[in-house]
Amino acid sequence: MAYTTVNKSSLHRNTTLITGNNSTQAFTGLGFAPDMIWTKKRNGTANHLLYDKIRGTGWYLYPNITNAQGGNGTTAGLSAFGTDGFTLTSGDDANGSGATGVAWSWKAGTTGSGTTTGSGTGKAYSYSVNTTAGFSIIKFLGNATAGHTIPHHLGAVPKMIIVKKIEHVKDWNIYHASIGATKGLYLNLTNAEQTHTNWNNTTPTSTVFSLGSDDQVNGTNNSYIAYCFAEKTGYSKFGSYIGNGNADGSFIYLGFKPAFFMIKRTDGSGDKWRLWDNARSPFNLVDDSLAPNESSVEYDDVSVSLDFLSNGCKMKMSGGGAGNGSGETYIYMAFGQSLVGSNGVTAKAK
C-alpha cells in the first residue's frame, strides 16, 4: 500500500463538470485557488482551451491545435481565477448555451521570477510552483542557443514537460521520461515519438530542463509557456505500459486510485491521445473519454474504456487505436489519491 505526502489530492488538482449558460458563471468549491485550468465542451465540437495565471485572465491556448494564444487579456473565456474556483464567460465553449463541459484544474501558487541559465544569453522568466504536488508553470524567453536551461523550481526531476510557443503557430512539445530526452511527442498530433533535439538530448535535473536551438521551444526573444510535472508517490505518476490486445487488458500499477488518466501510443502513428476522469465517469466502466488532440465531441464508448481500481488502471478494450493494442507501447500521465497518507491514516480523497 502506497504512502503519500499528498493527504488530500483535491487540495491540489480537481475536475469540475460544467453546465453552460452562455453568460458569466462562477464555479466554486474547487478546494484551492487554481493556477492552470483546462476546459473542453463535451456535447459538441469545440477546441480545448487552456488558461494559466502566469499569462493571466482572458488569454487562452488551444491544446489540440498549433494556433497562437487567443483572447483579450481581460475577460475572454476566463475572467477570474478565484480563491476557491474560477469564472468563465460566454467566450469559453464549455460554458455556451446548452453546453455540457469539463474543467481540469491544478494548483501551483508560489510565484517568483529570475534569469534563465546555461548556454547563450540569460533571459527573463517568471514562475508559479507547488512543490508538494510537483507542478510548476514557467513563462520564459528563448535565446536560440542549444543548452539554454530553464529553472523549474520543483526541487525534483520533472517526469513530463509541456512547452508551447505563446505568440506563434507551433506544435505543443512533450517531454516524457519514458521516451527520454532524445525524442518527443506533440499534444496536438497523433504522430509516434519523434527523434529531435528540442530537449538538447539532456535529461532534466532537479533544478532545470535543457533546450535545443529550434524555435519550437527556444527562438530568440520569443515567449514560451512550460508546464512541468514531477512524480509524487500516491498522487501522480508518469510512465509507460504495453498493451495486450485483449478485453481482459493490461494492468497499470500506479499505487493510487486514479482520478485523471491520459495516454498516447508512442511506437506508431495515427492513435489519438485519450483522457478519462472520475467526474465524467464516476463508476466502472470508465468509458467517457476525450481526445486532447481533437475538437471532437466526447466519446461514450465501451470499446474505449478502462476500470479505475484502488491501485491503478485496468484496460478493458481489445483493439489498437484505443489504448490496448497488442504489443503496442503507450505513455501515461495519471493523478489520483492513495488510500494511505504519510501519517499512516486513511487519506481524504474527494
Secondary structure, 3 states (H helix, E strand, C coil): CCEECCCCHHHCEEEEEEECCCCCEEEECCCCCCCEEEEEECCCCCCCEEEECCCCCCEEECCCCCCCCEECCCCCCEEEECCCEEEECCCCHHHCCCCEEEEEEECCCEEEEEECEECCCCCEEEEEEECCCCEEEEEEECCCCCCEEEECCCCCCEEEEEEEECCCCCCCEEEECCCCCCEEEECCCCCCCEECCCCCCCCCCCCEEEECCCHHHHCCCCEEEEEEEECECCCEEEEEEECCCCCCCCEEECCCEEEEEEEEECCCCCCCCEEEECCCCCCCCECEEECCCCCCCCEECHHHCEEEECCEEEECCCCCCCCCCCCCEEEEEEEEECCEECCCCECCCC
